[in-house]
Amino acid sequence: MKRTISLIIASVMVVAFAVPSFASETIEKFKGGVKDVATSPLEVRDHVKAETDGAKFMPFALAGGLLKGGFYMAKKIVTGSLGIVTSPLELVRK
């Protein structure tokens, strides 16, 4: 399991550094979609922290932050997935 995770992280790093050398709209759109999907769980953390920082009643703030963060995470996953799926359409259009 650890070996698989290491392999995935290494391949993502290689792609992240190799993509700018190809710098076309298709690659940029694909890279943006992958980045959105990969960083989407961070939305939950950010919104929970923002809601609980100045809260008077912590359970409501925690629940609100989880709901808000979950919504924004799902939104980011959907837009990232659309970017990944529609990136080859840029090649067809040319």
Secondary structure as GFF3:
##gff-version 3
##sequence-region A 1 94
A	DSSP	alpha_helix	2	18	.	.	.	ID=ss1
A	DSSP	three_ten_helix	19	21	.	.	.	ID=ss2
A	DSSP	alpha_helix	25	39	.	.	.	ID=ss3
A	DSSP	alpha_helix	42	53	.	.	.	ID=ss4
A	DSSP	alpha_helix	58	86	.	.	.	ID=ss5
A	DSSP	alpha_helix	89	93	.	.	.	ID=ss6
###
